Amino acid sequence: MRNRRRRLTGEVMRAAMQKTVTVRVDRTFRHPLYQKVLRRSTRYLVHDELGCLPGDQVKIVETRPISRRKRWMVEEILRRRGSQVGMVE
């Protein structure tokens, strides 16, 4: 049975801390009045046990509070920064 935790896909921006990475999640939406497509991004502090590097594409999952600002965990690495397409491991 699959759980109902939120999952987001984003890019690792920073990996300078121990077991913590900064992930940028981009979203696009249409402006309610002007109908222009807008892009917004949000940065999350994410717990990392897999050893992500800046530039990696990752899937993050919502979890219990790990620290003051960490509420997400890396679920899997979708693409390493050097590879073009496909899954890693």
N, C-alpha and C positions, 0 to 999 in steps of 0.2 A: 504494500500500500504506500503510495507516495504522500509525502507530507505537504502541507500548504504554505510552507515558508516562501517568501518572495525571493526571486532569483533575478539578477541583473547581469548584463554583459558590459564590460568596460575595458579600458586600457590602463596598464600600470604606468603611473607617472613618476613615482619616486619609490626607491627601495633602500633608504639609508638607515632605517631602524631595524632592530632585531625582531624578527617574526611579525613585522608590520609593514604593509605597503600602502601607498596612496593610489587609489583607483579613480579615474575619471569616467563617469557614465554620461554619455550624450543622449539627448532626447530631442525629437522634433515634434512640433505641433503647429497647427494653423491658428493664427490670431482670430479671436472670436468676431471682431468687427471688420478688420481690414483684409482678412483671408490670406495674409502673407504667411509663408512658412518660416517659422522661427526655430533657431537652434539654441538650446540651453544645455549646460553641463553642470554636473554636481560631483564634488570630490568626496570620497569616503575613505576613512581609515579602515583597513581590512586586515584581519589576522591571516598570516601566511605561514603554513607549514610546508609548502611545496617548493619554496625557493624561487619565487618569481623575480624577473628582472625588468627594468624599465623598457617599455615598448611591447611587452607581452599582452596578448588579448586573453582575458580571464572571465570566468563565470563566477559570480559571488552569490552567497546565500545568506539570508538573514539568520541571526543566531542570538543567543542570550547575551546580555552585556558582558564583555570581556574586560573592558576598562572604561574610563570616563567617556571616551569618544568612539571606541570600537564596538560596533554592533553587527559586523559582517565578517564572513570568513570566505577564503578562496575555496571554491568547490572543485574547479578543474582549470587547467591551462588549455585554452582553445588553440592558441597559435603563439609560438615563440617569435621574438622580434625579428630573427633572421630568416625564418621559413616563410614561404609564400602562402600555401594553403595546406589544409589537412590537420589531423589530430596529432598531438604529441603524447606518446606513451599511452 
